[in-house]
Amino acid sequence: MRKVILKTALITFGVVLVLAVAAFGVASLIVPAAMSDLTYSLGMDVISSDYAYQEYERSGDLFYLSRSFEIAASRGRDAKAEERFDVLYAADGFDEMCEERTESTQDISVGGAQIVTDYRDYVCGLGACVKYRLAVTAEEEQEALDLAMENTEKEFPAGNPVYRLAAEAAGEKDAAFCQKLLAAIRVQGFEENELFTDLVNILEVTADE
């Protein structure tokens, strides 16, 4: 009798498990947005990133494309991050999405510190860093530099792409790239505010190492 009860319990558990897996799979296909939100809330960032990209492919919602890019970039998945950034940057509605994100999320973490920044500055700076980390040739490094320069306003605001890229290169103690970046910003005509001056000092120190 006990064997029958145990066998029945095991069969029931197996059926429940199969149904749960099937339901999870169906949900993943039908509602990747919900799965992205759920896994993100559980701290499963990498899985959340992939679900977010599936949702973008399903609906065309740039919010989920930007989420998939941000997480991939922050988790060292630079090849995927670059692919997703390039799609995001070229997408119709990119500027409008950035404006919406700026209005809804003012506080963005940069290097562990919370700052108030423009979302376009943040995402383009992150994109430039990804391209820099992946760069093998001088042309690829120039692509990263150009992306940062083109998206940094003359007023040189906090959290701008050039500053973020420079911080990345200085952190790597990349003297050659810091020299290149230093030369570029000196002729760009940026406002020489306190942030700009601090950046020049950082790049000069790193370039001389």
Secondary structure, DSSP 8 states (H G I E B T S, - for coil): -HHHHHHHHHHHHHHHHHHHHHHHHHHHHH-HHHHHHHHHHTT-HHHHHHHHHHHHHHH--HHHHHHHHHHHHHTT-HHHHHHHHHHHHHSTTHHHHHHHHHHH--EEEETTEEEE--HHHHHHHHHHHHHHHH--SHHHHHHHHHHHHHTS-TT--TT-HHHHHHHHHHHTT-HHHHHHHHHHHHTTT----HHHHHHHHHHHHHHT-
